[in-house]
Structure formats: C-alpha cells, structure tokens
C-alpha cells in the first residue's frame, strides 16, 4: 500500500510537469525550450500564472499521497526508507568478503523478508533479519540433529509426523518484544542443501505456512554450519564467537602439551565486549582430564592466549607400512551438563522460552511482589507466565509484564 501511494504521488507530479511544459510550448518555442530549465520554468509560472496554475495544482495534488506513503513506509520499515532516501539502491550490489549469498523471495507475516544472517548449527536452521538482540524477522526450523554432507527434505501439509518444528517471529516498531508462532504441521517445506568447505551449506529453500500466517519463502540460501569465520582461506580470529575461542584454545593446548589429541568442553561465553576473558577450561588431553584457567585477549590479529610462547607442532608424518599408526586417535568431546542458572537472565528467557519451559523460577516485581512456580511460557501479550501449584490440583497463574519484573531467578539447572 505504501509503495502504491508513493508511486501515485510521483505520477501526479510528473503529469503536472509534463502538462506545464506542453503549455509553455503552446505559448512559444522560446518558452517551451526554456521551461526545460528550472529558473526559466519559474519565470514562466509567474508571467503566465492564470494558464499554468492548473498544471501546478495537479502536481501539488501528488504531494498528498506521496507524504502519506512515505509516512506509512517509515512506520513499517524505517530501514528500507532510509536506504531509499540515501540512494543506496543506485549503487551496484556488491557482496562483502565472507558474507552469505542469500537470494530469497517472499514474505514473513505479510512483510518482505531479507535475512542477513543464516546458519545451520546443532540441527537448528535459522534465517534472521536485523542485527539487534531481538531479530526484526526470523525463521527457525528445528531438525532432527545436525545433517551430514547433504540434506534433502520434502514435506507436504498432510504428511505424517515426526516433522521439524517451524517457528517464525517478528518485531514491530511499536513493540518491545517480538511475537512468535510455532507449528509442527500444516506447512510445506523443501530443503536441498549441500555442504561446502570450509563451513557452509548451499542449496534450495522453500517454505509455505498456512495462509493466516502470510509467510512464504522460496529461493537459494547459503548458511554457516558453525560459528567460525574465514578470511582468505584462514580462520578469522577477530570474530567474536565461542567457536573462535575454542579454535584458539585447542591450538594452544595442542602446542602446550605437544599432542593433537585435545578435546574441549563447552566454554559458555556470552559477552565479548571487554576484549579480555579469564576462562576456566576443561579439556581431555591424551585421555586425561585437565582443568586450566586461561586468559585471552583480543589484539590486532584477533583472539590470543596471553603468555603463549609454545612452539608449533611438527607436521604429522605418515608411515607407509603402518598408516593406522600415523593417525592420532582424537579423544571424544567432553560432555558436561550445563547449569542454565549460571547464564540465566530475563532477556535469555524471553528470547528462547522453550529452553526453560516447566522449570522452577522465582520473580520479584518492582512493587515487591514475589511469584514462584514453574515457567509456563510467554503469552501472546509478551507476558511471562508462571504456574504455581497450591494444594492438590489447585493452581495459581501469574502473568507478569517484563518491564514490571525487577529480578528473576532460575531455581533448577
């Protein structure tokens, strides 16, 4: 609607200008040629106002739908308006080094969807538009585990379970929290993805949700398969992610203990803003557990371990007579049960409510009230729902607005 109003306004203004130039040519050839230049056009308007005012009025009428259309566009998609006014659309489209090639057509919740971030990690395919804490628009598809070198999946609305869980979310300009819809049936999904070195999936993507959700996407996508980034064929150590830190720490431990048989436990790092980290590291080195305290710093070359003076490992040598002996047996990844209480915040709860569903929480409001019980999700109004068992089968339900919550605790790991 906004685009039609803007186009209608511009058309009326253009017709008014063409009519004015035609009037100038009908007056004389001199005025006609002169009307093509703005200063002479203004002089013609002042001298022949009685004849030219009709064309001016037609052009002025075009200002009304133009202003209405621009106002609607600003309220619905401010970034798109800014890109139009800054004339970015006139520049040749260039793909930044290391960026993803995403060519999707369609809409999410009735609005154009242009994701800048895409990944398929730990079995979750995510397409995300916007770089803030809450995505402006996002699609998540939870698959049954991380796929191998190839992923082919075709589902129709009537196909039986089990089916991946599809979640879409969107954040309107006047909202503080995004709205989300989840469904496990009634949609059409087609994936044909191939793994490409070093850490990407590339292929076709097609998703159609029920008509009430106004979401259909089709095209070719490129996704990261981990949170490492590469530059000129090498790992970009300046990228802030747990995978980058794990890469740096694994290389450090391999050189420190002179072995390639190193496996790391999860690091659980969420804040990289300080540029310095003091991490407790649990690793399995040659089959033996190691507990270390390691300091990292982000320098010009990226993340590095402080006081790292260990030499590089010698290149692995292959013995032709015994090839199996040259292969180092890499220890399995250490599995640790992650205590979700350590990183729990209200923002994490709102961002991923399914991760904490049915766990014991305790919330305190700004007015001093306390609500304790099991977390029962976030309702359609964005309120945190806490369910408390009173006695027997009796229950009480608390619905708290996020802005009214002073503090919230997770009582179970």
NUVOVO-940091 format. One line per 8 residues: number of its first residue (from 1); their letters; for each residue z, y, x of C-alpha. Coordinates in steps of 0.05 Angstrom, whole numbers, plus 5000, padded with zeros to 4 digits. Example, Ala and Ser with C-alpha at 12.3 -4.5 7.8 and 13.67 -1.06 7.14 Angstrom:
# residues 2
1> AS> 5156 4910 5246 | 5143 4979 5273
***
This chain:
# residues 413
1> XXXXXXXX> 5000 5000 5000 | 5018 5049 5056 | 4951 5036 5091 | 4912 5048 5027 | 4947 5114 5015 | 4934 5138 5086 | 4861 5116 5081 | 4852 5151 5014
9> XXXXXXXX> 4882 5216 5041 | 4837 5215 5102 | 4776 5201 5059 | 4791 5261 5013 | 4800 5306 5073 | 4735 5281 5104 | 4696 5292 5038 | 4724 5362 5034
17> XXXXXXXX> 4700 5378 5104 | 4630 5348 5091 | 4625 5390 5027 | 4645 5453 5065 | 4592 5441 5119 | 4539 5429 5065 | 4558 5495 5032 | 4551 5530 5099
25> XXXXXXXX> 4481 5502 5110 | 4461 5524 5040 | 4483 5594 5057 | 4441 5597 5121 | 4422 5556 5181 | 4466 5600 5225 | 4528 5588 5183 | 4512 5514 5178
33> XXXXXXXX> 4508 5504 5253 | 4568 5550 5264 | 4611 5511 5214 | 4610 5452 5262 | 4655 5494 5307 | 4727 5505 5282 | 4731 5580 5297 | 4667 5596 5260
41> XXXXXXXX> 4687 5550 5203 | 4750 5592 5193 | 4708 5656 5193 | 4662 5625 5141 | 4721 5607 5097 | 4748 5678 5099 | 4680 5710 5084 | 4656 5661 5030
49> XXXXXXXX> 4724 5641 5002 | 4701 5642 4930 | 4647 5589 4943 | 4685 5549 4996 | 4752 5543 4960 | 4731 5482 4920 | 4718 5442 4985 | 4784 5467 5014
57> XXXXXXXX> 4821 5445 4951 | 4790 5375 4955 | 4812 5368 5028 | 4882 5394 5011 | 4889 5341 4957 | 4881 5288 5011 | 4945 5313 5045 | 4988 5286 4987
65> XXXXXXXX> 4970 5211 4993 | 4969 5218 5069 | 5041 5243 5071 | 5064 5190 5021 | 5031 5135 5060 | 5059 5157 5127 | 5129 5162 5095 | 5124 5091 5068
73> XXXXXXXX> 5099 5065 5135 | 5157 5099 5172 | 5208 5068 5126 | 5179 4997 5130 | 5153 4993 5202 | 5173 5052 5246 | 5148 5019 5310 | 5079 5010 5280
81> XXXXXXXX> 5076 5083 5261 | 5098 5104 5330 | 5043 5061 5361 | 4991 5094 5316 | 5014 5165 5330 | 5017 5152 5405 | 4945 5127 5403 | 4963 5060 5434
89> XXXXXXXX> 4911 5027 5391 | 4857 5064 5430 | 4878 5033 5496 | 4847 4968 5520 | 4892 4909 5505 | 4919 4881 5570 | 4964 4822 5576 | 5023 4836 5622
97> XXXXXXXX> 5032 4787 5680 | 5074 4728 5659 | 5072 4747 5585 | 5054 4699 5530 | 4987 4695 5496 | 5004 4693 5422 | 4948 4700 5372 | 4979 4692 5303
105> XXXXXXXX> 4951 4717 5237 | 4991 4721 5174 | 5056 4750 5147 | 5130 4736 5143 | 5167 4758 5080 | 5104 4796 5060 | 5102 4837 5125 | 5055 4829 5185
113> XXXXXXXX> 5087 4784 5237 | 5072 4797 5311 | 5121 4758 5354 | 5130 4778 5427 | 5178 4722 5445 | 5164 4648 5436 | 5199 4586 5463 | 5209 4512 5450
121> XXXXXXXX> 5275 4494 5483 | 5324 4438 5465 | 5280 4419 5406 | 5281 4488 5373 | 5214 4524 5366 | 5227 4599 5359 | 5178 4656 5346 | 5214 4724 5350
129> XXXXXXXX> 5191 4795 5337 | 5235 4850 5366 | 5279 4853 5427 | 5346 4874 5396 | 5407 4829 5385 | 5381 4812 5315 | 5306 4798 5312 | 5266 4842 5267
137> XXXXXXXX> 5230 4779 5242 | 5238 4708 5266 | 5216 4637 5252 | 5255 4577 5276 | 5235 4504 5269 | 5287 4452 5289 | 5251 4390 5314 | 5280 4321 5329
145> XXXXXXXX> 5293 4333 5403 | 5252 4364 5458 | 5180 4339 5457 | 5144 4308 5515 | 5077 4329 5545 | 5045 4331 5476 | 5069 4349 5407 | 5028 4333 5345
153> XXXXXXXX> 5058 4342 5277 | 5025 4350 5209 | 5067 4355 5145 | 5048 4370 5073 | 5096 4395 5019 | 5103 4326 4986 | 5114 4286 5050 | 5180 4248 5051
161> XXXXXXXX> 5240 4263 5095 | 5260 4268 5150 | 5228 4336 5161 | 5244 4392 5210 | 5289 4448 5184 | 5250 4513 5179 | 5288 4579 5179 | 5259 4649 5172
169> XXXXXXXX> 5298 4714 5179 | 5282 4788 5173 | 5319 4853 5184 | 5301 4913 5141 | 5311 4984 5168 | 5368 4998 5119 | 5405 4933 5135 | 5456 4919 5189
177> XXXXXXXX> 5449 4843 5184 | 5386 4801 5176 | 5370 4760 5114 | 5353 4686 5124 | 5322 4630 5085 | 5324 4556 5105 | 5285 4499 5075 | 5271 4427 5093
185> XXXXXXXX> 5216 4411 5043 | 5162 4444 5003 | 5124 4473 5063 | 5062 4457 5103 | 5067 4452 5178 | 5016 4434 5232 | 5031 4433 5306 | 4985 4412 5362
193> XXXXXXXX> 5016 4432 5428 | 5001 4411 5499 | 5048 4421 5558 | 5021 4465 5614 | 5051 4476 5683 | 5098 4504 5701 | 5137 4513 5637 | 5095 4527 5576
201> XXXXXXXX> 5067 4495 5513 | 4999 4518 5487 | 4964 4499 5422 | 4953 4509 5348 | 5006 4531 5299 | 5000 4532 5223 | 5058 4544 5174 | 5056 4558 5099
209> XXXXXXXX> 5120 4566 5060 | 5128 4568 4984 | 5096 4628 4951 | 5163 4661 4934 | 5177 4670 5009 | 5109 4704 5022 | 5103 4671 5090 | 5040 4641 5120
217> XXXXXXXX> 5022 4639 5194 | 4963 4609 5229 | 4934 4615 5299 | 4944 4596 5371 | 5010 4604 5407 | 5040 4598 5476 | 5113 4581 5485 | 5162 4575 5542
225> XXXXXXXX> 5193 4506 5550 | 5253 4532 5589 | 5284 4599 5607 | 5254 4604 5677 | 5201 4656 5690 | 5147 4652 5743 | 5112 4705 5784 | 5053 4688 5829
233> XXXXXXXX> 5070 4614 5822 | 5142 4621 5843 | 5207 4625 5803 | 5224 4698 5786 | 5297 4702 5809 | 5306 4771 5777 | 5301 4743 5706 | 5368 4741 5671
241> XXXXXXXX> 5380 4671 5643 | 5424 4611 5653 | 5364 4571 5677 | 5352 4622 5732 | 5424 4617 5755 | 5421 4541 5752 | 5358 4542 5795 | 5393 4586 5847
249> XXXXXXXX> 5457 4546 5846 | 5421 4479 5851 | 5382 4503 5912 | 5446 4530 5943 | 5485 4465 5932 | 5428 4422 5958 | 5427 4462 6023 | 5503 4466 6028
257> XXXXXXXX> 5514 4391 6021 | 5447 4372 6054 | 5424 4329 5996 | 5375 4336 5939 | 5418 4293 5892 | 5451 4351 5855 | 5462 4358 5780 | 5495 4417 5747
265> XXXXXXXX> 5538 4421 5685 | 5525 4477 5634 | 5543 4546 5661 | 5557 4582 5595 | 5538 4652 5617 | 5521 4704 5565 | 5530 4772 5598 | 5485 4790 5658
273> XXXXXXXX> 5493 4866 5653 | 5544 4873 5710 | 5496 4845 5762 | 5553 4805 5792 | 5582 4739 5770 | 5641 4697 5791 | 5628 4628 5762 | 5666 4562 5761
281> XXXXXXXX> 5613 4509 5776 | 5618 4435 5761 | 5566 4392 5796 | 5552 4320 5813 | 5532 4315 5886 | 5512 4247 5912 | 5550 4215 5855 | 5614 4254 5869
289> XXXXXXXX> 5641 4309 5824 | 5650 4377 5856 | 5689 4437 5829 | 5669 4503 5861 | 5680 4577 5850 | 5614 4613 5867 | 5599 4687 5868 | 5529 4711 5852
297> XXXXXXXX> 5497 4779 5857 | 5432 4808 5832 | 5397 4840 5891 | 5326 4865 5905 | 5299 4794 5909 | 5338 4772 5847 | 5400 4730 5837 | 5430 4702 5901
305> XXXXXXXX> 5495 4667 5922 | 5538 4712 5965 | 5553 4687 6036 | 5495 4637 6032 | 5480 4620 6104 | 5459 4548 6096 | 5390 4528 6125 | 5333 4499 6085
313> XXXXXXXX> 5329 4424 6075 | 5278 4387 6116 | 5216 4365 6079 | 5223 4297 6046 | 5188 4242 6086 | 5152 4185 6053 | 5155 4117 6087 | 5091 4078 6071
321> XXXXXXXX> 5124 4009 6079 | 5181 4025 6032 | 5161 4080 5984 | 5221 4068 5939 | 5268 4084 5996 | 5239 4154 6003 | 5254 4172 5931 | 5322 4203 5922
329> XXXXXXXX> 5360 4179 5862 | 5378 4242 5825 | 5445 4236 5790 | 5445 4245 5715 | 5462 4312 5687 | 5537 4321 5678 | 5553 4325 5604 | 5611 4369 5585
337> XXXXXXXX> 5636 4382 5516 | 5630 4457 5508 | 5690 4492 5478 | 5658 4540 5429 | 5723 4580 5425 | 5711 4610 5495 | 5648 4647 5475 | 5662 4658 5402
345> XXXXXXXX> 5650 4728 5373 | 5634 4756 5305 | 5563 4771 5328 | 5552 4699 5350 | 5579 4674 5283 | 5530 4719 5245 | 5471 4702 5290 | 5480 4626 5285
353> XXXXXXXX> 5525 4609 5226 | 5503 4536 5223 | 5533 4525 5293 | 5603 4539 5266 | 5598 4512 5196 | 5661 4478 5168 | 5703 4496 5229 | 5772 4528 5223
361> XXXXXXXX> 5772 4603 5233 | 5823 4659 5224 | 5801 4730 5207 | 5841 4795 5204 | 5815 4855 5166 | 5823 4929 5180 | 5873 4933 5124 | 5918 4880 5155
369> XXXXXXXX> 5899 4821 5110 | 5890 4752 5141 | 5843 4697 5118 | 5847 4628 5149 | 5807 4567 5130 | 5740 4533 5142 | 5679 4575 5154 | 5630 4564 5096
377> XXXXXXXX> 5571 4605 5120 | 5543 4675 5106 | 5523 4691 5035 | 5462 4730 5012 | 5500 4796 5017 | 5515 4783 5090 | 5589 4769 5078 | 5629 4718 5118
385> XXXXXXXX> 5654 4663 5071 | 5719 4628 5088 | 5743 4569 5045 | 5818 4554 5044 | 5850 4491 5014 | 5912 4510 4975 | 5940 4445 4947 | 5907 4382 4924
393> XXXXXXXX> 5837 4400 4902 | 5851 4474 4893 | 5813 4521 4939 | 5810 4596 4952 | 5748 4631 4978 | 5749 4695 5019 | 5686 4737 5024 | 5692 4788 5080
401> XXXXXXXX> 5643 4842 5099 | 5630 4843 5175 | 5647 4917 5180 | 5716 4903 5149 | 5735 4849 5199 | 5779 4873 5257 | 5782 4807 5293 | 5762 4734 5282
409> XXXXX> 5783 4671 5319 | 5754 4602 5322 | 5811 4551 5318 | 5772 4488 5336 | 5730 4472 5397
***
